[in-house]
Amino acid sequence: MKHTGTVGYAAMFEQFHPTDLLEYSQLAEKNGFGSVMASDHFHPWTPEQGQSAFVWSWLGALGATTELRFGTGVTPPGFRYHPAIIAQGAATLEAMYPGRFWLGLGAGEALNEHIVGEYWPEAPTRLRILMESIEVINRLFTGKKVKYAGEHIKLESARLYTLPETPPPVYVATAGPIQSKRTGKFCDGIITVGAADEKIKMLMEKFEEGAREADKDPSGMPRMIQLHISYADSQQAAEEQAVREWPNGGMPFPKGDIRNPEDFQAMAKQVSIEHFKNRVLTSADIEEHLAHLQHYVDLGFDEIYVHNVGRNQEEFIRAYGESVIPKLRWPES
């Protein structure tokens, strides 16, 4: 089933207490948001962000107190979590809330994964670990007993006994052409973040190419994007909160190998508002926000998850519910 025309709320566990995020998600549902993408971190990016609760404890509460669709944005298998545990958690949530849970997976970052004390591998190895994990998860979703001996992932005689009628879809976060093609071939949908239009178009082309190689119809596979924005009452306030609350959003370099929030804190001293251009929409003009989202609708995304970097979550949710979500023009499905 293809879900079209969804604006989702990005619940950022690095910034907010899980009880507050539950209330924000409930408010988002009342204001027209259709889904929640919840981050899966062990650490915040900087100590000042101040939180990092265990998202899997929270997802069941979200399912029980809303009618929203929801998923992880994103969970990295193979380090903190063995993929069998992720499969068990995902199957349980989909069994409890049929048709509402989706499993978002990614290759991970040292910030969260180095805690297990193992060697942190290079990016190509991380992608191989991700693909082996996806294979294990999908095999477990069949309900059969699974043994697996990959290069990186091992599984001995495991079977999931609590299963939903239909397995949850598996979506993968990707920012490169090779992984985009693999995602189309082996998964159910793609997750990405804002980037130059040319790069996004290339990623979507590779995603569709991979889907067709696997005899799948790419038009029925969700395309999800997470957008970071800074919305406030004035332009100055929007700029100040971007630099203060989300300095990592202004760091234009790969972050996957940086281990500690204190390292990001040190780097944040070099970040100024100019670094956020084309990375975080920083504006007090709600019409700019509408045009920003419409641009990604026009690029072909059917699920757009919005993260306001400020602490003013209720203000942002209500403004989007009144002046952005109802005015977006989605293509005919």
N, C-alpha and C positions, 0 to 999 in steps of 0.2 A: 504494500500500500504506500502511495506517495503522499507525504504531508506537504502541502504547499501553503505559502503565505503566512508563515509564522514569525513573529517577533518574540524572541525569548529573553529571559532575564538571566544574566551571568552572575551567579552567586559565588563571590570570591572569598574563599575561606582564609586567605592570607590577611584579610582586612577586618573581618567582622566575626563576632561571637555567633555560634551556630543558632542560638535562640533568636537573635536579631535577624539572621538570614532567613529563618523560617517565617518570621513575621513579614519581612520584605517580599518573600516569594508569594505569600498569601495576598499581600497588597497588589503585587504584580498581576496575579490572576484576576483580581477584581478590576484591574485597569487594562485588560485586554491582552496581556502577555500570554502566550500559549504553551510555553515550555520553559524549563530551567536547565541551564548548563552549570554544573557545580564543579569547582576546581578541586583537585586532589593533591594536596601538598602535605609534606611533613614539616617544612619550615616556611615562614613568610619570606618574601624577597629581601626586605630590610627589617631590622628589629622594630622600627617605628610602626610598621603595619600591624604588628602586635598580636596576631592570631594564627592559628593553623590547626583547626580541629579535624577529627577523623571523619571524612565525608561519608563513609559507608555506614556509620552510626546514624547519620542524619537523614539519609535518603529514604529510609522507611518512614520516618516522621513526616517527611514531605509528601510521600505517597498517601499517607493516612489522613492528612489534613487539607489536601487540595485535590483537584481533578486534573492537574497539569501533567503533561508528558515531562520526562526528566531523564538526565543522564550525567555521566562524568565527563568533565572537560579539562584534562583527560587523565586516565589511569595508566601508569606505565607498568606493564608486566615484566617479570623476570628479575627484579631486584628486591624491593620491599615486599612484593607479593609474588608468590608462585602463581602461574596462570590458572592452576586448578582452583585456587581460592577465589580468584576473580570470577571464574566461571560459576562457582557455587553461589557467590554473592549475587551475580547478575541473574542467574536462573531463579533464585529465591525472590528477588524483587519483581521480576516479570511474572512469576507464579502468583504473587500477591496482588499485583496491579497490571492485569493483562493489557497489552497494547500500549502501555505508557512508558516503559523503561527502555532506554537505549544505552548501549555500552560504548563509551568513547575511550579509545586507547591511543597511546603515544609512546615514543621511544624514551622519554624520561629526561631528567636533568640531574646533574651531580648534587645540586642544592638539596634535593630530597632523597636521592638514592644512595649517596655515598655512606649513609649511616650504617649500612650493613657491613662495612669494613672490607668489602671486596675491591679488586682493581676496577676502576671506572674505565670502561672500554672506549675506543674511538667510535665516531659516529657510524661508520659502516657496520661495525660489530653490533652496535645498539639496534640497528635496523634489522639485522639477522635475528637477534634475540626477540624482537617484536614479532617478526613473521613466524618464528617457531611457536611463540606463545599464542598467536592467533589460531594456528593450526590445532594446538592442544585444546584451546577453548571451544572451537567449533566442533571438534570430535567429542568432547564431553557433552556438548549440547544435544548430541544424538541420543543420549541415555544409555549408550553401550559402555561396556568396560573398556578402558583405554590404557594401553601401554605406549610409551613414547621415549625414544632415545635419540634426541637430536644432538647437534654440536654443542648447544648451550643449555637446553631444557631437557630434564628427565622426569618421567612420570611412571609410576609403578602401580598397575592394576587399580585404577581409580574409576569410579562410576558415580554420576550424580543421581540421587534417588528422588529429590524434589525438583521437578521440572515443570515449566509452563507448557501449555498446549503448543505454543509456537515459540521458538527461541527468540530472545531479544536481538534486534539488529546490532551489528558491530560496525561502528564508524571509526575511522582512523584519522588522526591529525597528521597533516603532511605539509611540507613547504618546498619539496623538491620533485623534479620530474620522474625519477625512478620510483620513488615511493608512491607518487600519485598513481602511476600505472599499476603498481602492485595492489594499491588500495582498490582500484576499480575491478581488478581481477579477482581478488580474494575476499573482499569485504562488501558491506551493504551501502556505504555512503562515505563521504569525505568531509573532514573538518579542516578549515584553514583559518588564517587571520588576515587582516587587511594588508595589502601590498600593492605594488604598482599594477595597473590594469594588465599590462603585457604579461607579467608573471602569472597573474591569476588566470588569464585566458590560457596560457600554456599549461598550467596545472590541470585545468578542467579538460583540456584536449587529451592529455595523457591519461587522466582518470577515465574518460569515455573510451579511449583506445583499449585500456586494460579490461574494461567491462565487456566490450564487444569481443575481445579475444576469448572471454569466458562464456560467450553466448548469452550475455545478460543485456537487458535494455537499459542503457544509462539514463534515459529520460525518467525512469521510475526510481532512481537512486538519489537520496537526499544529498544536497550540497549545503553544508553548514559553514557559517563564518562567524567568528567572534570579533567584535569591534570594540575597541577601547575609546571612550569619549570622556570629556570633562565638561560637565554642564553645571552652571552656577548662575547666580543672579546678575553678575556682571562679568565682563571679559577679564578684568583683573583677577577676580575671585576664581574664575575658571582656570586661568593660567597658574595662579599661586597653588591651587590644590593639586594640579597635575604634577608640578615639581615636588611638592611636599609629600603627597600621598602615594604617587606611583612613579618614582624616578626611574625605575627599571624600564618603564615605557619609553623613556627618552634615550636609552642606551642602544645605539645602532650597531650592535655587534652580537655574534652568537653568545648565548649565556649558558649553554648546556654543560660547560666544564667548570663553572664557578661553584664553589662548595658551600660557602657560608653566608648567611645574611649580613654579617659584619663586612665581608668583602664588597657586597653590593652597596652597603652603607658608605664605605669609603669612596666608591666610584660615584655615588650619587652627588658628592660635593662638586663634581665636574659637570653636572647636568644643568642646563638652563632651558628656558621655554623654547628656544630655537630648535632644540634637539627633538621636539615632539612633532614637528611639521611632517605631515604625511604618515604619522605613526599613531597619534592620538588626536582626534578632533577636539579642539579646545575652543568652546564657543558658548556664549550666553544666549545666542539667537536660535530659538527653537526651529525656525525655518531652515537654518543651516543643517540642523540635525536631520530634519525630514529629507532634505536633498541628499545628504550623505547616505542615509539608508536606502533611498530610492535608487541611488547609483548602483548599489550592490544588488538590489532586486533586478535592475536592468542588466547586470552582468550575469544573471542566471541563478543566483542563490535563492533558495526557497525557505531557509531557516537562518535568521540573523539574530545572534545573541549579543546583547548590548551590555557592556560593563561601564558604568559610570565610576570613575576613579575616586570621586569625592565621597565624603561621609554623608552627604545630603541625599541618601537613597530614596527617601519618601518623596521629596520634592521632584527628583528625576523621574521616578515611576509615574507620578501623577501627571507631570508635564508630557511625558511620552504617551500616556494613556489618553490624554485629551487632544494633543496636537500633532502626534507623529503616527501612531499605529492606525488610527481610523483613516488617515489621508494617504497612506501608501497605495500605489497602483500596482497590483500583482497581475501577472499574465494569466490569461484564461487557461485553466487546467484541462 
